[in-house]
Amino acid sequence: MDRLPDNIAGRAHAHAHAHALAATPPAPERPLRHRSLARAPVAVLPWAIIAGLLWAGLFVKPQPVGSTVQPPVLEQRDHFYGIALAAPGEVWVVGSNGKILTLGADGRAERFATPTERTLQDIALWDASHAVAVGNGGVILFTADAGRTWTAAADVPRSEVANKLNRVRVDEGGVAVATGEMGALLMSRDYGRTWTRLREEEDVAWNDVALLGGGRIRVVGEFGRILASDDDGASWQEAEPPVPSSLMAVAFRGTDVGVAVGLEGVVLVTRDGGREWRKVDISTHDHLFDIAWDATGGRWIGTGALGRWVRAEADATNWTTARLDDRDLSWHTRVVPAGEFAWFAGANVGRWDGTRWMPLGN
């Protein structure tokens, strides 16, 4: 009978435990000041992080890693509308975003710095130092130091309607004539620095001009219109248009025989200096945008849409036509003969030797 009942044993155990707790002295309470100091770092930490991020955002600048990738000078997205021969084996081309490039036959390309980002439509050179370029918005640039610096001509006559300049041609003594929208026919006599109107503004686009010397000027444009002046533009005569479609370019061999080309495969020939024109039928209706007389090769050569070229002998009677390359149907707005080959500029730039098409930058 030495085992106590459970209820008595439970009460005894509880009493003993309570007594032990009572006998244990309580732990001393931490002073309030010490508790505040312990919590202080935790409270300040978020603000310190925010301040550090703000400082980094304001004063720490990211540094590039590695070298910067520069876009190529001749990009596939570029369009070039004008081209002119410069030094032997070299051409200058103008086009989108105000670009003026010098290209070599070996594919070498360098870009000139220009003061505009407007699309340039054409370029012409008087000599190794002097050149002029024209383009959208009536912009005209000129250089007198072989392209190292280009300056925008001031006070160019403008229309309130449209001011795109399509073409520029040059003659001896710093003479230049530019053609464009709203009847723009502008002349410079000081290598492109200053310009004056040759005709009043009218609702027609003049697309090209030929300077034949001795004050003789021939102009072609929309609706088959053709103008002639023999006194530097003081007076004008208009030929009866043999076609209603727009004429895009004109060129002469000497002062009598000339060729004009235009939309829908139009080819016109004159043999009296541009007074009368006759249409020549060729086997294409593709648009033609340019024509040039190749003095070295003794032939005419033209270009247009869908990789089209046209060609004729000196008398401009019989014409042949084909494509530069059946795999490349790019349009071209300019062609420039250069000895054994010809340069083409448009959706791309390249050389053609009569057999093989060699585009650059591809």
Sequence and secondary structure as in RCSB ss.txt:
>XXXX:A:sequence
MDRLPDNIAGRAHAHAHAHALAATPPAPERPLRHRSLARAPVAVLPWAIIAGLLWAGLFVKPQPVGSTVQPPVLE
QRDHFYGIALAAPGEVWVVGSNGKILTLGADGRAERFATPTERTLQDIALWDASHAVAVGNGGVILFTADAGRTW
TAAADVPRSEVANKLNRVRVDEGGVAVATGEMGALLMSRDYGRTWTRLREEEDVAWNDVALLGGGRIRVVGEFGR
ILASDDDGASWQEAEPPVPSSLMAVAFRGTDVGVAVGLEGVVLVTRDGGREWRKVDISTHDHLFDIAWDATGGRW
IGTGALGRWVRAEADATNWTTARLDDRDLSWHTRVVPAGEFAWFAGANVGRWDGTRWMPLGN
>XXXX:A:secstr
  S  HHHHHHHHHHHHHHHHHHS       HHHHHHHHHHHHHHHHHHHHHHHHHHHH      S      SS 
TT  EEEEEE STTEEEEEEGGG EEEEETTS EEEE  S  S EEEEEESSSS EEEEEGGG EEEESSTTSS 
EE SS    SS   EEEEEEEGGGEEEEEETTTEEEEESSTTS  EESS   S  EEEEEEEETTEEEEEEGGG 
EEEESSTTSS EEE  S SS EEEEEEETTTEEEEEEGGG EEEESSSSSS EE   S  S EEEEEEETTTTEE
EEEESTTEEEEEETT  SEEEEESBTTB   EEEEEEETTEEEEEESSEEEE SS EEES  
